[in-house]
Amino acid sequence: MLKLSRRNWNNVLIFAVLVLMFALYGIPQRLAQFNAPEHRLIPADSELLMVAFANTRLIKAGPQWQLQPQRQKPVDAAQLAVAWQHSLLTPVEVPADKSRVPVAQASVQLVGQTAPLIWLLYPAADTDGGQFLLQQAGQSQFYQLTAAQAAQLFLIDMAE
């Protein structure tokens, strides 16, 4: 064992307590500052039941996902459901514009909730088809989507 005087053992003990206090108190607070809130299409603790688009519905039938009616262009329903459940959104600041017209809309039904979440997809005004804006009905916050994300989530054809 180390031969230290009583005074040196006191110093070691004080130093160990300070390190322990920093580890238990300081580090979690620092990590909490760096963790920005996540913005998702559906809350992380919710379970998706159905997504209704203009002419198609994504429905959970037992353990599987189905698109009703079937689309001419094949779409993996399970992959679409995963995209809706796990997509992260990027908030953007956009000027207020009452003349915005949505190009697509999706009604999202969650397990245990009676009212659906309505998501509206708008073309971004300052880009030529490369970006889209997403807004939850009744909210003022907009989120930015790429054309690929918009095509995947809203089953829209970008050739239109």
Order of alpha helices (4+ residues) and beta strands (2+ residues): alpha-alpha-beta-beta-beta-alpha-beta-beta-beta-beta-beta-alpha
